């Protein structure tokens, strides 16, 4: 390799890495700032904001955030909010995947009248996100007596045009002969779905789970409307609750809410990290 | 084992396309029947109707003594081998072969025994725990075969099972499939567009064209006595030479040479297999050879007889060169066809 070539290579490598490092910093710095602010007393945050100083308050804040109740009734500790968030995120993702798969299964594999029409009707619901139909949805949930329940949190959001669409596209790419071979092998519709289609969709399910879990985890508006009991609060909304306690001269518990914010980031990150390897494997391994 | 009876079987698609005109024939017990024809001739449709994957528009289909028009594919006691193998990609070879048995509620130990037996028969034993993606094309084909034989069905259906393999493997698998069918004695219907496969494997060939059966017969019958010009030109490589001739005064006249008596009058088509010409200095016909195709064991001479293109098949010891060549025609080698309908006279 000639000298000039080497220099060129080095320069391009430096630029590449520079871009990557800048991007990483851009994403990570806010979290680092949050972490720093959990280590100093709340009064100091008000006075100075984020600094480079690392204090000794982290343990205290962590304990307060996770185990001590906050709010009016004293029922929402960080742990219970974490639990609620997990139930919402997982219930949301699993439900959406299951319903999306079943809907797509019906549309693709069964000769239904108006199957195409049904599909496009489902598809057009993409134009009607929750925010548009929030009042009627609330009305229905309220009428069904599902306020302050997990069902009320999850079920009204569970129908998913996106998941239906993705699974429909995927099912259509499954070779016809596989269905026919299964029919001759004596697999009925249920067996075919469980024995063949589900395992084949593994990577699709992983991808959908990432998207839907994060989506469900980050829900804010809907839980705010549906849950009024403090023991039903999710993390995302509990954080807000803590900072809101601004009565007279009381300093908001910034340290505590910052810990909660960090805790709220961890599960989606874990989900993405865990399923991503699976997801990528599914995309690169080209045996269907 | 069972015979398969087609009784006025018809297939019309909802858009009005008639994929299969009323068809009658019977496949005998233990027979290896090959459906052959160009793409779109209805042969796959016919096979899929036997499998129960395609509805029958009219007519009765019976397997054994039972009319199966409305019987579910799983209950027809058939097994099918698909062109692209249709193996379940997420299952091991063992599970692929045993899946049909499992769905029928066969006991686990019984499944294991039968799968081992089938795998041994097909030399698949070392691969039982592999996934289909780790196997070669020929091995996948064998797994598909294993899936069929493990169920011990009354009828095997093959839908162009060898067309995804390379030529060498195809020859080998052809022999293996035929030998296996002989050993098991199971009635089989085999669909292919490759006339070589049809000739070499079939007990009886069913030649199809445009939704109709053109001819049913043994490979020798179909080859030497084609019922129509379509069969004559489809079977055999190179195909039969089809030359315009006239019957004049009770004699077939081709290029001004008489080829014996014929009852017909007027224009006809004379069919002569390339190997039925023989180079002969005393021969009646002169062919102008344009091209010599060397095939090792023999040669093909492409040329013109009058205005018509002809192919002559000669042994490799005879001299071959371009230019005029006098040839004779073996006695009784001429097949006469109606000039308009293409039917045998």
Contacts between the chains, C-beta under 8 A, distances in Angstrom:
chain1	res1	chain2	res2	distance
A	175	B	84	6.5
A	175	B	86	6.8
A	177	B	82	4.5
A	177	B	83	7.5
A	177	B	84	5.8
A	177	B	86	3.7
A	178	B	86	5.4
A	178	B	88	6.9
A	180	B	51	7.5
A	180	B	53	5.2
A	180	B	73	7.7
A	180	B	80	7.5
A	180	B	82	7.2
A	180	B	86	6.9
A	181	B	80	7.2
A	181	B	82	6.3
A	181	B	86	4.0
A	181	B	87	7.9
A	181	B	88	7.7
A	181	B	147	7.7
A	182	B	88	7.8
A	182	B	99	7.9
A	183	B	52	7.8
A	183	B	53	7.0
A	183	B	72	7.8
A	183	B	73	4.8
A	183	B	74	6.4
A	184	B	51	6.5
A	184	B	52	7.9
A	184	B	53	8.0
A	184	B	73	4.8
A	184	B	74	6.4
A	184	B	78	6.8
A	184	B	79	6.8
A	184	B	80	5.3
A	184	B	100	7.4
A	185	B	74	7.2
A	185	B	99	5.2
A	185	B	100	3.8
A	185	B	103	5.8
A	185	B	147	7.5
A	186	B	74	3.8
A	186	B	100	5.9
A	186	B	103	3.8
A	186	B	104	5.6
A	187	B	74	7.9
A	187	B	99	7.4
A	187	B	103	5.4
A	191	B	103	6.4
A	195	B	88	7.9
A	195	B	99	7.5
A	196	B	88	6.0
A	196	B	90	7.9
A	199	B	90	4.2
A	200	B	89	6.9
A	200	B	90	6.2
A	202	B	90	7.8
A	285	B	133	8.0
A	287	B	89	5.6
A	287	B	131	7.8
A	287	B	132	7.5
A	287	B	133	3.6
A	288	B	89	5.8
